[in-house]
Amino acid sequence: MNTGTVGTVDRPVTHDPKKQVPMNPSTEVAPPATEAPRHTSGAYSARQNRNLEMQLMPEALARAHMQQRLYEAEHERQALRLVSARRLQRRAERVSLRARRALAMAVMQ
């Protein structure tokens, strides 16, 4: 590779971290001034951004998957609380009915 060539995200020019240009999605990396632009305006940065987006895609998918799992778990907990509350309500109604019957029987005698 010649020294004027700029690497991509998955194929950097050098593997030495100190010599690599930091990749920030908010900043655009332009080709060196000594090299004549080979691409149309913006094509280089678009390709670099696309490479970065492709590299970050599994991260975004994992994040979306975890959010979906958390959402499902929360709804599962809500459903279990609702079932438990209904069960306790039915139990309380049965106890109340038994107490009413016992009171009615006591009054009748």
N, CA and C atoms as a LAMMPS dump frame, in Angstrom:
ITEM: TIMESTEP
0
ITEM: NUMBER OF ATOMS
327
ITEM: BOX BOUNDS ff ff ff
-5.0000000000000000e+02 5.0000000000000000e+02
-5.0000000000000000e+02 5.0000000000000000e+02
-5.0000000000000000e+02 5.0000000000000000e+02
ITEM: ATOMS id mol type element x y z
1 1 1 N 0.836 -1.189 0
2 1 2 C 0 0 0
3 1 3 C 0.875 1.243 0
4 2 1 N 0.451 2.233 -0.755
5 2 2 C 1.233 3.467 -0.699
6 2 3 C 0.73 4.325 0.444
7 3 1 N 1.53 5.306 0.854
8 3 2 C 1.216 6.087 2.054
9 3 3 C 0.05 7.033 1.84
10 4 1 N -0.335 7.341 0.608
11 4 2 C -1.45 8.259 0.354
12 4 3 C -2.804 7.57 0.404
13 5 1 N -2.833 6.241 0.434
14 5 2 C -4.086 5.495 0.425
15 5 3 C -4.734 5.56 1.8
16 6 1 N -6.014 5.842 1.803
17 6 2 C -6.769 5.883 3.055
18 6 3 C -7.506 4.571 3.196
19 7 1 N -7.419 3.924 4.356
20 7 2 C -8.066 2.64 4.574
21 7 3 C -9.544 2.783 4.885
22 8 1 N -10.213 1.643 4.932
23 8 2 C -11.623 1.622 5.32
24 8 3 C -11.708 1.155 6.761
25 9 1 N -12.925 1.056 7.273
26 9 2 C -13.122 0.653 8.664
27 9 3 C -12.635 -0.77 8.887
28 10 1 N -12.984 -1.674 7.972
29 10 2 C -12.591 -3.064 8.166
30 10 3 C -11.217 -3.387 7.6
31 11 1 N -10.636 -2.504 6.787
32 11 2 C -9.283 -2.696 6.258
33 11 3 C -8.489 -1.406 6.436
34 12 1 N -8.034 -1.143 7.668
35 12 2 C -7.271 0.09 7.891
36 12 3 C -5.908 0.016 7.204
37 13 1 N -5.328 1.19 6.957
38 13 2 C -4.015 1.26 6.336
39 13 3 C -2.99 0.594 7.247
40 14 1 N -3.082 0.841 8.537
41 14 2 C -2.154 0.266 9.5
42 14 3 C -2.935 -0.364 10.642
43 15 1 N -2.335 -1.342 11.265
44 15 2 C -2.984 -1.985 12.406
45 15 3 C -2.493 -1.403 13.719
46 16 1 N -1.583 -0.442 13.645
47 16 2 C -1.075 0.213 14.848
48 16 3 C -2.098 1.248 15.299
49 17 1 N -2.739 1.088 16.489
50 17 2 C -3.792 2.009 16.92
51 17 3 C -3.327 3.458 17.04
52 18 1 N -2.048 3.667 17.335
53 18 2 C -1.559 5.037 17.503
54 18 3 C -1.492 5.778 16.175
55 19 1 N -1.352 5.036 15.067
56 19 2 C -1.233 5.666 13.757
57 19 3 C -2.561 5.765 13.023
58 20 1 N -3.603 5.135 13.556
59 20 2 C -4.905 5.171 12.888
60 20 3 C -5.626 6.476 13.18
61 21 1 N -6.419 6.907 12.218
62 21 2 C -7.251 8.093 12.401
63 21 3 C -8.479 7.657 13.189
64 22 1 N -8.843 8.376 14.261
65 22 2 C -10.036 7.971 15.025
66 22 3 C -11.289 8.115 14.174
67 23 1 N -12.174 7.125 14.304
68 23 2 C -13.409 7.128 13.527
69 23 3 C -14.529 7.724 14.355
70 24 1 N -14.978 8.89 13.994
71 24 2 C -16.126 9.529 14.639
72 24 3 C -17.215 9.668 13.597
73 25 1 N -18.44 9.161 13.878
74 25 2 C -19.495 9.245 12.874
75 25 3 C -19.896 10.692 12.556
76 26 1 N -19.641 11.619 13.469
77 26 2 C -20.073 12.992 13.222
78 26 3 C -19.082 13.773 12.365
79 27 1 N -17.832 13.307 12.258
80 27 2 C -16.837 14.031 11.461
81 27 3 C -16.615 13.301 10.157
82 28 1 N -16.354 14.065 9.101
83 28 2 C -16.074 13.474 7.804
84 28 3 C -14.576 13.477 7.582
85 29 1 N -14.069 12.353 7.057
86 29 2 C -12.649 12.257 6.76
87 29 3 C -12.486 12.559 5.281
88 30 1 N -11.681 13.569 4.952
89 30 2 C -11.451 13.929 3.556
90 30 3 C -10.146 13.315 3.09
91 31 1 N -10.015 13.058 1.779
92 31 2 C -8.748 12.525 1.287
93 31 3 C -7.638 13.562 1.449
94 32 1 N -6.381 13.118 1.554
95 32 2 C -5.272 14.063 1.714
96 32 3 C -5.207 15.053 0.553
97 33 1 N -4.689 16.252 0.843
98 33 2 C -4.649 17.32 -0.156
99 33 3 C -3.695 16.987 -1.29
100 34 1 N -2.668 16.165 -1.064
101 34 2 C -1.691 15.836 -2.1
102 34 3 C -2.267 14.888 -3.129
103 35 1 N -3.304 14.179 -2.766
104 35 2 C -3.882 13.204 -3.687
105 35 3 C -5.046 13.842 -4.432
106 36 1 N -5.122 13.628 -5.725
107 36 2 C -6.233 14.164 -6.517
108 36 3 C -7.488 13.378 -6.169
109 37 1 N -8.61 14.055 -6.019
110 37 2 C -9.842 13.335 -5.681
111 37 3 C -10.229 12.375 -6.803
112 38 1 N -10.474 11.129 -6.423
113 38 2 C -10.801 10.104 -7.406
114 38 3 C -12.299 9.943 -7.568
115 39 1 N -13.065 10.433 -6.601
116 39 2 C -14.511 10.219 -6.603
117 39 3 C -15.223 11.562 -6.743
118 40 1 N -16.485 11.474 -7.022
119 40 2 C -17.272 12.699 -7.084
120 40 3 C -17.436 13.264 -5.686
121 41 1 N -17.866 14.475 -5.587
122 41 2 C -17.976 15.174 -4.309
123 41 3 C -18.894 14.414 -3.356
124 42 1 N -18.402 14.098 -2.172
125 42 2 C -19.207 13.445 -1.144
126 42 3 C -19.236 11.933 -1.25
127 43 1 N -18.785 11.36 -2.355
128 43 2 C -18.853 9.905 -2.514
129 43 3 C -17.92 9.208 -1.537
130 44 1 N -16.745 9.799 -1.31
131 44 2 C -15.775 9.185 -0.399
132 44 3 C -16.332 9.121 1.013
133 45 1 N -16.819 10.259 1.499
134 45 2 C -17.345 10.281 2.868
135 45 3 C -18.586 9.418 2.987
136 46 1 N -19.385 9.353 1.928
137 46 2 C -20.576 8.498 1.974
138 46 3 C -20.164 7.039 2.102
139 47 1 N -19.094 6.647 1.374
140 47 2 C -18.64 5.261 1.459
141 47 3 C -18.085 4.961 2.842
142 48 1 N -17.314 5.902 3.399
143 48 2 C -16.778 5.716 4.743
144 48 3 C -17.909 5.609 5.758
145 49 1 N -18.923 6.47 5.642
146 49 2 C -20.062 6.412 6.572
147 49 3 C -20.817 5.104 6.422
148 50 1 N -20.949 4.648 5.163
149 50 2 C -21.652 3.379 4.946
150 50 3 C -20.872 2.233 5.588
151 51 1 N -19.564 2.252 5.453
152 51 2 C -18.75 1.208 6.077
153 51 3 C -18.895 1.238 7.593
154 52 1 N -18.894 2.433 8.167
155 52 2 C -19.05 2.559 9.61
156 52 3 C -20.425 2.081 10.041
157 53 1 N -21.451 2.453 9.274
158 53 2 C -22.815 2.004 9.598
159 53 3 C -22.919 0.485 9.515
160 54 1 N -22.277 -0.102 8.514
161 54 2 C -22.302 -1.557 8.378
162 54 3 C -21.617 -2.214 9.575
163 55 1 N -20.543 -1.6 10.052
164 55 2 C -19.828 -2.167 11.196
165 55 3 C -20.67 -2.049 12.465
166 56 1 N -21.435 -0.973 12.597
167 56 2 C -22.228 -0.749 13.805
168 56 3 C -23.605 -1.412 13.741
169 57 1 N -23.968 -1.995 12.595
170 57 2 C -25.289 -2.588 12.444
171 57 3 C -25.573 -3.711 13.442
172 58 1 N -24.645 -4.662 13.672
173 58 2 C -24.938 -5.711 14.659
174 58 3 C -25.193 -5.14 16.053
175 59 1 N -24.477 -4.07 16.393
176 59 2 C -24.7 -3.418 17.679
177 59 3 C -26.12 -2.874 17.771
178 60 1 N -26.559 -2.197 16.71
179 60 2 C -27.911 -1.627 16.692
180 60 3 C -28.959 -2.728 16.738
181 61 1 N -28.722 -3.812 16.025
182 61 2 C -29.678 -4.928 16.047
183 61 3 C -29.749 -5.563 17.428
184 62 1 N -28.6 -5.724 18.075
185 62 2 C -28.586 -6.294 19.426
186 62 3 C -29.314 -5.374 20.398
187 63 1 N -29.108 -4.058 20.257
188 63 2 C -29.786 -3.103 21.128
189 63 3 C -31.305 -3.171 20.934
190 64 1 N -31.745 -3.237 19.681
191 64 2 C -33.187 -3.333 19.394
192 64 3 C -33.754 -4.636 19.939
193 65 1 N -32.991 -5.722 19.807
194 65 2 C -33.441 -7.017 20.317
195 65 3 C -33.594 -6.973 21.834
196 66 1 N -32.632 -6.369 22.518
197 66 2 C -32.707 -6.274 23.981
198 66 3 C -33.875 -5.4 24.412
199 67 1 N -34.129 -4.306 23.689
200 67 2 C -35.281 -3.462 24.029
201 67 3 C -36.577 -4.24 23.869
202 68 1 N -36.669 -5.038 22.794
203 68 2 C -37.865 -5.855 22.579
204 68 3 C -38.021 -6.877 23.702
205 69 1 N -36.923 -7.525 24.114
206 69 2 C -36.99 -8.504 25.199
207 69 3 C -37.414 -7.847 26.509
208 70 1 N -36.887 -6.649 26.811
209 70 2 C -37.276 -5.93 28.029
210 70 3 C -38.753 -5.57 27.996
211 71 1 N -39.231 -5.131 26.831
212 71 2 C -40.647 -4.783 26.653
213 71 3 C -41.524 -6.013 26.909
214 72 1 N -41.136 -7.149 26.325
215 72 2 C -41.902 -8.383 26.522
216 72 3 C -41.875 -8.823 27.985
217 73 1 N -40.721 -8.715 28.632
218 73 2 C -40.611 -9.119 30.036
219 73 3 C -41.488 -8.245 30.922
220 74 1 N -41.514 -6.951 30.655
221 74 2 C -42.355 -6.041 31.446
222 74 3 C -43.833 -6.384 31.281
223 75 1 N -44.253 -6.672 30.048
224 75 2 C -45.655 -7.047 29.828
225 75 3 C -45.984 -8.394 30.463
226 76 1 N -45.016 -9.295 30.464
227 76 2 C -45.214 -10.587 31.136
228 76 3 C -45.415 -10.374 32.64
229 77 1 N -44.597 -9.499 33.231
230 77 2 C -44.744 -9.209 34.673
231 77 3 C -46.104 -8.568 34.963
232 78 1 N -46.524 -7.645 34.09
233 78 2 C -47.836 -7.013 34.295
234 78 3 C -48.954 -8.051 34.22
235 79 1 N -48.857 -8.966 33.267
236 79 2 C -49.879 -10.01 33.128
237 79 3 C -49.909 -10.901 34.37
238 80 1 N -48.742 -11.265 34.893
239 80 2 C -48.7 -12.104 36.094
240 80 3 C -49.282 -11.371 37.301
241 81 1 N -48.991 -10.069 37.418
242 81 2 C -49.575 -9.291 38.523
243 81 3 C -51.089 -9.227 38.409
244 82 1 N -51.597 -9.067 37.185
245 82 2 C -53.044 -9 36.972
246 82 3 C -53.706 -10.33 37.332
247 83 1 N -53.104 -11.438 36.907
248 83 2 C -53.649 -12.764 37.225
249 83 3 C -53.658 -12.97 38.733
250 84 1 N -52.57 -12.59 39.395
251 84 2 C -52.487 -12.745 40.843
252 84 3 C -53.543 -11.881 41.544
253 85 1 N -53.713 -10.652 41.084
254 85 2 C -54.708 -9.754 41.7
255 85 3 C -56.116 -10.316 41.53
256 86 1 N -56.423 -10.851 40.356
257 86 2 C -57.758 -11.426 40.137
258 86 3 C -57.984 -12.651 41.017
259 87 1 N -56.935 -13.463 41.167
260 87 2 C -57.041 -14.646 42.032
261 87 3 C -57.32 -14.225 43.471
262 88 1 N -56.59 -13.222 43.958
263 88 2 C -56.801 -12.731 45.328
264 88 3 C -58.199 -12.12 45.479
265 89 1 N -58.678 -11.439 44.436
266 89 2 C -60.016 -10.841 44.501
267 89 3 C -61.078 -11.932 44.614
268 90 1 N -60.949 -12.987 43.813
269 90 2 C -61.922 -14.097 43.886
270 90 3 C -61.891 -14.763 45.259
271 91 1 N -60.674 -14.935 45.8
272 91 2 C -60.55 -15.526 47.137
273 91 3 C -61.232 -14.643 48.18
274 92 1 N -61.016 -13.331 48.085
275 92 2 C -61.638 -12.402 49.037
276 92 3 C -63.164 -12.43 48.91
277 93 1 N -63.664 -12.528 47.671
278 93 2 C -65.119 -12.6 47.481
279 93 3 C -65.696 -13.87 48.097
280 94 1 N -64.984 -15 47.943
281 94 2 C -65.458 -16.262 48.54
282 94 3 C -65.471 -16.172 50.065
283 95 1 N -64.418 -15.589 50.641
284 95 2 C -64.353 -15.435 52.098
285 95 3 C -65.476 -14.523 52.575
286 96 1 N -65.73 -13.445 51.843
287 96 2 C -66.8 -12.511 52.207
288 96 3 C -68.163 -13.217 52.157
289 97 1 N -68.373 -14.019 51.112
290 97 2 C -69.641 -14.74 50.988
291 97 3 C -69.81 -15.737 52.134
292 98 1 N -68.719 -16.437 52.505
293 98 2 C -68.783 -17.367 53.628
294 98 3 C -69.12 -16.643 54.932
295 99 1 N -68.515 -15.485 55.136
296 99 2 C -68.781 -14.713 56.354
297 99 3 C -70.237 -14.256 56.389
298 100 1 N -70.752 -13.836 55.214
299 100 2 C -72.155 -13.409 55.144
300 100 3 C -73.098 -14.561 55.493
301 101 1 N -72.792 -15.74 54.937
302 101 2 C -73.629 -16.914 55.231
303 101 3 C -73.576 -17.271 56.713
304 102 1 N -72.367 -17.211 57.278
305 102 2 C -72.225 -17.529 58.704
306 102 3 C -73.01 -16.533 59.543
307 103 1 N -72.97 -15.258 59.171
308 103 2 C -73.717 -14.229 59.915
309 103 3 C -75.221 -14.456 59.772
310 104 1 N -75.639 -14.805 58.553
311 104 2 C -77.069 -15.07 58.314
312 104 3 C -77.518 -16.285 59.135
313 105 1 N -76.713 -17.309 59.189
314 105 2 C -77.076 -18.496 59.963
315 105 3 C -77.161 -18.165 61.462
316 106 1 N -76.228 -17.32 61.935
317 106 2 C -76.228 -16.924 63.358
318 106 3 C -77.482 -16.105 63.684
319 107 1 N -77.89 -15.243 62.78
320 107 2 C -79.069 -14.392 63.02
321 107 3 C -80.352 -15.234 62.965
322 108 1 N -80.374 -16.248 62.082
323 108 2 C -81.568 -17.081 61.926
324 108 3 C -81.827 -17.909 63.169
325 109 1 N -80.797 -18.28 63.934
326 109 2 C -81.007 -19.143 65.087
327 109 3 C -81.356 -18.401 66.323
